[in-house]
Structures are given as C-alpha cells and as structure tokens.
Amino acid sequence: MSHTVGPVARDFNPYSDNGGTILAIAGEDFAVVAGDTRQSEGYNIQTRYAPKVFRLTDKAVLAVNGFAADGNMFVKKVKQRLEWYRHAHGKDMQLRAIARMIQTMLYAKRFFPYYVYNILGGIEEDGSGAVYSFDPVGSYEREACRAAGAAQSLIYFKNQTPSIDAPFPRHLPLSHVLSIVTDSFTSATERHIEVGDGLEIYIILAKGKTLSGLGLDGVKGLSEVTSTVDDSDGSASEGESLAEGERIFVLRRELKKD
C-alpha cells in the first residue's frame, strides 16, 4: 500500500520583533530621547539590558526599535558613515544632514529593509531642538514628539498636541518633559510585557545651556557623555565638556522587572 504525501510548506521569516519602546520630545533649546532596555521575543526575555538609544555626535542621538540585530547593525553603519565624514571634513555632520543620510541608507535597502523604526533627536544649526522619525524604508519627517515600539499606542502626548491656532505644540520646560517621559515608561511597563527593566533618557542641550539653568542641578543618576577634545594629545574623551558647545547627558532609571 503506497502513501502519497502532499506538498509541505516551509516557512522562513528572517525578521523578529524584539519588543521595547522608544520616544523623543523636542524642546525650544533641547531634545530628549529615551528607550527601555528590555529585549524579548514573545514571552521570553532575552536580556534585561539591550540599549536602544545611541549617541552619534554631541548634537545627535539615535533611538532604534524593532528587530534588534538589524538595529545594532544599522547603528554601526550610521556611526561608520559619520566617522568618515568627520575625517573628511574635520567636523561633525549637522542634524538635518544626518536625518537625510539615514533616509538614503534605509531607502537603499527597501527591497530587503532593516526592520527597525528610527527616531533621531538633537540640536539643529539654529540651536532649536528637533526630532525626526523614520519608517523602515526611509520615509521621514520632522516632528515635535514621537513614540515607537510595543507600547507606542499607550503613550499619548496630550500636552504635546498643538492648539487650534498653532501649527506646532508649545515647548515645555525640560523638567516637565523628563517627568512626562518617566511617567510614560512607568505606566507602559505596568501595561505591556515587552517593556521594562531599565530606562535610559538622553538629554541634548544647545550651546550655552546648563543643567542649573534648566532646573536640573543635582538630579540623581545623571551623567554627562559629551565627547570633547583633550588639548594634550588631541584625542577624544568622555565626561568633559566645552562650555561653548552642545552637551549630552544620560539619565538612568529602574523599571519593573517582571
């Protein structure tokens, strides 16, 4: 007796969604970019510390969310492009140019795209804060605020909604923005299993701005990651700052771990 076997489908998906959430808010002379540190797949937590926010220059920070492997590779390639530019021109690329570069890099891979949603935050040439959001194939726009990831629908910036007679939302003070970001992730952690463990908040300040002037002097867990030039040998170092340049700080907080 013979048995016939019908066709068997072999499914292969090169992508995976590793959870997590990122968000960014632009201010009058600052930008805030934040992300949680949990990396998961379904009900499995792969690691409790997988950063989603990365410093590109002293005026630009990139947050990536989606497929972690694609996100890490994309950040590596962006940093490589920026290093080439720095060696060729002797200066860092401007924020809007970085946004355009990211757009071309994503669009070039549109037939087999990076499965990542990117949010770029930083300081423009005129000293204003800016946020650029991207989809996986390169469509992008400048916005006042944007969230992406597993808990995107749970973070609603009601106080960042523009009034009827204004094209853009009014700028909020930095202390208020940090409170919004912390509360947003705390509430999202309570409601979504793919968000949690830790929170990293990057704060990018315009030239001449200080923490004391913005009412954040003495905040616990705040450290500076500005890259400056050491006059002795010309090498770059972290932790120092130039008073006349942009500055970047990172604020770390704990979230629920269950």
Number of C-alpha atoms within 10 A of each C-alpha: 3 4 5 6 6 6 6 6 6 5 5 6 5 7 13 15 17 22 25 29 29 29 30 31 30 28 24 17 22 28 30 28 32 32 30 31 25 26 26 21 13 12 8 11 15 13 11 15 14 18 21 27 26 20 22 21 22 22 29 28 26 26 27 29 29 25 20 24 14 18 20 17 11 20 21 11 14 16 15 13 15 18 18 12 14 13 10 9 10 10 11 18 20 15 24 19 11 21 24 13 17 23 20 15 17 22 18 13 13 13 8 12 15 24 23 25 21 31 28 28 35 37 29 19 11 9 17 17 25 26 30 25 26 21 18 19 21 24 13 17 11 17 16 22 23 21 24 25 22 20 22 15 10 15 19 12 14 7 12 17 15 14 11 8 6 9 9 13 16 15 18 14 14 23 11 9 19 20 10 16 21 17 13 17 25 18 15 22 24 13 12 14 21 25 31 27 20 21 27 21 23 31 26 29 29 25 19 14 17 15 14 9 9 12 12 14 11 9 10 10 9 17 14 16 19 23 20 18 14 12 8 6 7 9 10 12 13 12 12 15 18 13 11 10 15 24 28 26 19 19 17 16 15 13 21 12 12 11
